[in-house]
Each structure stands twice: as C-alpha cells, then as structure tokens.
Amino acid sequence: MLSRTAEGLFWLGRYIERMETAARLLDAGRRLDSLPREESSRHSEWTSIIIASGATNTFPAALEDADVESVSDHLIRDANNPSSIISCIEAARMNAKAVRNAISAEVWEAVNDTRAELHIHLKKETDQENLSDFLDWVRARGGLAFGKIGNSMLRDDSLLFIELGKWFERADATARLLDVKYHVLLPNATDVGGGLDYLQWVQVLRAANSAVAFRHLYSRIVDAQGVVDLLILNEASPRSLTTAMSEISTILSKLASDLPVQQQLAQSAMNTTEKLRATKVDDIFETGLHDWLTNFIVDTNKMAQAASSAFGFGVDLAQNAGETTQ
C-alpha cells in the first residue's frame, strides 16, 4: 500500500474518533456543570474541559473565564481549533476523499453526509437542551461511520490502518476524559470520597458511556478506584486503555513487514500491553492518577508518531494531537 494512502486511512480513523471525543468531553462538562458547586469554583468544570482536550493554546479567552458558551463554541464551531468537531469532520472528509479507492461507498457517504448535516446543526442555537441533543447526534454519527467501516470494508490493510488510527485516538481520549476529574476542583479537600466526589465520578462514567458497564462488572458504589480499574485496566471495557493498547499491538503485528523498524514497533506495543495488564489500581494511585495519565498520553502519542514514521507517512494536520494536559 502506498504510504500516502495508509496515512489518509490512519487519520480518517483518528479524526472520526476525535470528533466523538470532543462530544464526550463537552458532555462531561455539561454533566459536571449540573452538580452543586460553590460560587468560587463554578467555572472549574469548563476550565478542566479545555485543559483535558489539549486546547489551551487555541482557546481564545483566559482559562478562568471558560464557561459553557465559550467552551462549546471552541470545541464545536471554532475552525482555528484543529480538534473542534467542525475541524475533525472537515479533516475526516478530506482524508476520505483522498482514499476513495481504498474505502467503500458506504463509508464515504457516512462521512460526507455527516459533514453536510453538521452545517445544518450549526445554524441552530446550542442552549443546554440543544447541546445535549447535538452531542448525542455527533456520537451517533461517529458510531455510524465506524459501523459502516466494520460492515462494508474488506478485512485487509486498509481496514487495519483505519482501526489503528481509531485505537490510538481512543487511548488518548479515554486518558483525557479521566483526567477531567483531576482538574475539577472540589469545594473542599474533605469532600474527596464524599457525595460530590461520587457524583463527579458517575458523570465521568456516563460521558464515557460506561455507567451501565460499571454496574454489570462491579458490586460496589462508584468510586475512583473502580472507575480507574474499568477505564484503564479492564479489557472487558471497549474504552479502557488496556483494550486500546491490546488492539494497537494486534494491528501492528499484522501490519509489520520484514522491516526491523516495524517489527520493533510491534514488539514495543506488545510490551506496553503486557505492562498494562500487570498494572494494579494501587500502582496508578501510588504514582498519582494525573501524573500516570499524563505519562500515558505522552508515551501513546510518541508511539503513534513512531507508527507514522515506520509506515512512511508524516505528522498529523492537527498540531495539538500530542499536547498533554498540564
């Protein structure tokens, strides 16, 4: 496969997943914003969303002034933000158009129709009710696109490169969504483990579409340790970091040729997967959840860049793909 085709497929998968990620982060902010807060910390939810999204360099206002309107506009409509929903769907369509011969007609139609419908949605006001409906629509369109990819494409290298992009992006996205909780300031340190802490973790689970999964898998009240186990370590979860890295490892092993750089990359991904499988929840909290997630985000984006190099294509159009939370 030509490297430019592999590149287009890889970023097609990443941008569809990144579009969903922006919607999930906004949903997390919307849910956290609905919880009782002290006046002094009323904007911390939206500040946390900007930080976790990696958009601190493109956000046009001071972080402490972030609110539902400014953050929603930046993560939905702002073309100057390469990770906004409109930027992601434009980039996804551009990549899909460039690789039309490598994808099915159904995939092209799903991406192209999403772009057309998005512009209709953007003409509407995004008040609290409309915002919820819009975010549901974005996630549904992402699911539709990946459904078309899985149901209509041959099981060949084209599909593998799309899947590789998707799983790299999902690993980054889940880590950022979890890190939102770190940046949301509790009114008082004594509230850790209390009612508000519980409600915040529940909203993070819901934004990750994992609240029902938590109830099925754990006979316990929602707490930090349980959420971390589900979204980082549990391979039964389709959104966990271990699941994502396992998929990345499998795909890289299938794509690797006789080139040593590709074989080394596949082995590195396998080693990372095994290390995650051996990790315990207590190990993560001993390091510090925020620090652990930051290290994971940095290492995962380095591996994605190594994959780009190993398969002969360059860096992403979005310059903040590897930007970490602070």
NORHU-V635090 format. One record per residue. N is the residue number from 1. RES is the residue in one letter. SS is DSSP state (hx for helix, st for strand, lp for the rest). PSI is psi as a letter, one per 20 degrees, with the letter a starting at -180 (none if undefined). D_FIRST is the distance of its C-alpha to the first C-alpha in Angstrom with 2 decimals. Layout:
N/RES/SS/PSI/D_FIRST  N/RES/SS/PSI/D_FIRST
This chain:
1/M/lp/p/0.00  2/L/lp/q/3.80  3/S/hx/h/6.30  4/R/hx/h/8.48  5/T/hx/g/6.82  6/A/hx/g/6.72  7/E/hx/g/10.14  8/G/hx/h/11.45  9/L/hx/g/10.94  10/F/hx/g/12.46  11/W/hx/h/15.31  12/L/hx/g/15.89  13/G/hx/g/16.82  14/R/hx/g/18.86  15/Y/hx/h/20.75  16/I/hx/g/21.79  17/E/hx/h/23.08  18/R/hx/h/24.69  19/M/hx/g/26.49  20/E/hx/h/27.98  21/T/hx/g/28.90  22/A/hx/g/30.94  23/A/hx/g/32.74  24/R/hx/g/33.48  25/L/hx/g/34.86  26/L/hx/h/37.05  27/D/hx/h/38.20  28/A/hx/g/39.16  29/G/hx/g/41.13  30/R/hx/g/42.80  31/R/hx/g/43.85  32/L/hx/h/45.11  33/D/hx/h/46.95  34/S/lp/i/48.92  35/L/lp/q/50.42  36/P/lp/p/53.83  37/R/lp/q/53.60  38/E/lp/q/56.13  39/E/hx/h/56.45  40/S/hx/i/55.56  41/S/hx/k/52.08  42/R/lp/h/51.38  43/H/lp/i/48.32  44/S/hx/h/46.67  45/E/hx/g/44.35  46/W/hx/h/42.75  47/T/hx/g/42.69  48/S/hx/h/40.87  49/I/hx/g/38.19  50/I/hx/g/37.49  51/I/hx/g/37.40  52/A/hx/h/35.20  53/S/hx/i/32.72  54/G/lp/k/32.31  55/A/lp/k/33.72  56/T/lp/h/36.84  57/N/lp/i/35.82  58/T/lp/i/35.27  59/F/lp/p/38.13  60/P/lp/j/40.72  61/A/lp/r/43.83  62/A/lp/q/45.41  63/L/hx/h/43.99  64/E/hx/i/47.47  65/D/hx/j/47.74  66/A/lp/p/44.66  67/D/lp/a/45.60  68/V/hx/h/44.12  69/E/hx/g/44.11  70/S/hx/h/42.59  71/V/hx/g/39.92  72/S/hx/g/38.98  73/D/hx/g/38.72  74/H/hx/h/36.53  75/L/hx/i/34.10  76/I/hx/g/34.04  77/R/lp/i/34.78  78/D/lp/o/34.42  79/A/lp/i/31.61  80/N/lp/i/32.41  81/N/lp/o/31.25  82/P/lp/i/27.42  83/S/lp/j/27.78  84/S/lp/r/30.15  85/I/hx/g/29.41  86/I/hx/h/29.38  87/S/hx/h/27.01  88/C/hx/g/24.60  89/I/hx/h/24.55  90/E/hx/g/24.24  91/A/hx/h/21.22  92/A/hx/g/19.68  93/R/hx/g/20.36  94/M/hx/g/18.99  95/N/hx/h/15.59  96/A/hx/g/15.76  97/K/hx/h/16.75  98/A/hx/h/13.90  99/V/lp/k/11.34  100/R/hx/h/13.87  101/N/hx/i/11.76  102/A/hx/i/9.74  103/I/lp/r/13.14  104/S/lp/r/16.40  105/A/hx/h/19.41  106/E/hx/h/21.33  107/V/hx/g/19.16  108/W/hx/g/19.39  109/E/hx/h/23.11  110/A/hx/g/23.72  111/V/hx/g/22.37  112/N/hx/g/24.01  113/D/hx/h/27.25  114/T/hx/g/27.45  115/R/hx/g/27.42  116/A/hx/g/30.13  117/E/hx/h/32.25  118/L/hx/g/32.00  119/H/hx/h/33.82  120/I/hx/g/36.54  121/H/hx/h/36.98  122/L/lp/i/37.21  123/K/lp/i/40.26  124/K/lp/q/42.18  125/E/lp/p/44.16  126/T/lp/m/42.69  127/D/lp/a/45.88  128/Q/hx/g/45.88  129/E/hx/g/45.70  130/N/hx/h/43.10  131/L/hx/g/40.96  132/S/hx/g/40.85  133/D/hx/g/39.93  134/F/hx/g/37.23  135/L/hx/h/35.60  136/D/hx/g/35.71  137/W/hx/g/33.98  138/V/hx/g/31.14  139/R/hx/h/30.54  140/A/hx/h/30.79  141/R/hx/h/28.17  142/G/hx/g/25.77  143/G/hx/h/26.55  144/L/hx/g/26.10  145/A/hx/g/22.61  146/F/hx/h/21.50  147/G/hx/g/23.46  148/K/hx/h/21.62  149/I/hx/g/18.24  150/G/hx/h/19.61  151/N/hx/i/21.50  152/S/hx/i/19.37  153/M/lp/q/15.68  154/L/lp/q/14.33  155/R/lp/m/14.22  156/D/lp/a/10.55  157/D/hx/h/7.86  158/S/hx/g/8.35  159/L/hx/h/11.95  160/L/hx/h/11.74  161/F/hx/h/10.49  162/I/hx/g/13.28  163/E/hx/h/15.65  164/L/hx/g/15.06  165/G/hx/g/16.05  166/K/hx/g/18.91  167/W/hx/h/20.36  168/F/hx/g/20.34  169/E/hx/h/22.12  170/R/hx/h/24.47  171/A/hx/g/25.52  172/D/hx/g/26.45  173/A/hx/g/28.12  174/T/hx/g/30.28  175/A/hx/g/31.50  176/R/hx/h/32.47  177/L/hx/g/34.21  178/L/hx/h/36.20  179/D/hx/i/37.13  180/V/hx/g/38.74  181/K/hx/h/41.64  182/Y/hx/h/42.22  183/H/hx/i/42.67  184/V/lp/o/45.02  185/L/lp/p/48.45  186/L/lp/q/50.95  187/P/lp/h/54.39  188/N/lp/p/55.87  189/A/hx/h/54.53  190/T/hx/i/56.80  191/D/hx/i/54.74  192/V/lp/p/51.92  193/G/lp/i/52.03  194/G/lp/a/54.22  195/G/hx/g/53.92  196/L/hx/h/51.87  197/D/hx/g/49.48  198/Y/hx/g/49.02  199/L/hx/h/48.44  200/Q/hx/g/45.82  201/W/hx/h/43.80  202/V/hx/g/44.15  203/Q/hx/h/42.73  204/V/hx/g/39.72  205/L/hx/g/39.12  206/R/hx/h/39.50  207/A/hx/h/37.08  208/A/lp/j/34.52  209/N/lp/l/35.46  210/S/lp/j/36.70  211/A/hx/g/40.48  212/V/hx/g/40.75  213/A/hx/h/38.52  214/F/hx/g/40.88  215/R/hx/h/43.88  216/H/hx/h/42.38  217/L/hx/h/41.40  218/Y/lp/p/44.26  219/S/lp/m/48.00  220/R/lp/r/48.83  221/I/lp/q/49.36  222/V/lp/p/46.41  223/D/lp/r/46.42  224/A/hx/g/44.20  225/Q/hx/g/43.69  226/G/hx/g/42.68  227/V/hx/g/40.23  228/V/hx/g/38.63  229/D/hx/g/38.37  230/L/hx/g/36.75  231/L/hx/i/34.24  232/I/hx/g/33.40  233/L/hx/h/34.06  234/N/lp/o/34.28  235/E/lp/i/31.21  236/A/lp/i/32.83  237/S/lp/p/32.08  238/P/lp/i/28.73  239/R/lp/j/29.26  240/S/lp/q/30.33  241/L/hx/h/28.76  242/T/hx/g/28.73  243/T/hx/g/26.91  244/A/hx/g/24.22  245/M/hx/h/23.84  246/S/hx/g/23.86  247/E/hx/g/20.95  248/I/hx/g/19.01  249/S/hx/g/19.93  250/T/hx/g/18.90  251/I/hx/g/15.41  252/L/hx/h/14.84  253/S/hx/h/16.26  254/K/hx/h/13.88  255/L/hx/h/10.71  256/A/lp/p/12.44  257/S/lp/b/11.80  258/D/lp/i/14.81  259/L/lp/p/14.68  260/P/hx/h/18.01  261/V/hx/h/17.07  262/Q/hx/h/14.68  263/Q/hx/h/17.37  264/Q/hx/h/20.04  265/L/hx/g/18.50  266/A/hx/h/18.34  267/Q/hx/h/21.89  268/S/hx/g/23.06  269/A/hx/h/22.02  270/M/hx/g/23.81  271/N/hx/g/26.83  272/T/hx/g/26.97  273/T/hx/g/26.94  274/E/hx/h/29.74  275/K/hx/g/31.68  276/L/hx/g/31.58  277/R/hx/h/32.75  278/A/hx/i/35.63  279/T/lp/q/36.61  280/K/lp/q/39.79  281/V/hx/g/40.91  282/D/hx/h/43.75  283/D/hx/h/41.41  284/I/hx/g/39.73  285/F/hx/h/43.09  286/E/hx/h/44.47  287/T/hx/h/41.80  288/G/lp/p/42.32  289/L/hx/g/40.01  290/H/hx/g/39.15  291/D/hx/h/38.48  292/W/hx/g/36.41  293/L/hx/h/34.24  294/T/hx/g/33.92  295/N/hx/g/32.76  296/F/hx/g/30.23  297/I/hx/g/28.83  298/V/hx/g/28.61  299/D/hx/h/27.00  300/T/hx/g/24.42  301/N/hx/h/23.38  302/K/hx/h/23.25  303/M/hx/h/20.91  304/A/hx/g/18.64  305/Q/hx/h/18.79  306/A/hx/h/18.08  307/A/hx/g/14.91  308/S/hx/g/13.84  309/S/hx/g/14.80  310/A/hx/h/13.35  311/F/lp/j/9.72  312/G/lp/k/10.46  313/F/lp/r/11.72  314/G/lp/b/15.38  315/V/lp/r/18.18  316/D/lp/q/18.97  317/L/lp/h/20.94  318/A/lp/o/23.64  319/Q/lp/i/25.53  320/N/lp/j/27.44  321/A/lp/h/24.66  322/G/lp/j/26.05  323/E/lp/p/29.68  324/T/lp/r/31.87  325/T/lp/q/35.11  326/Q/lp/none/38.26
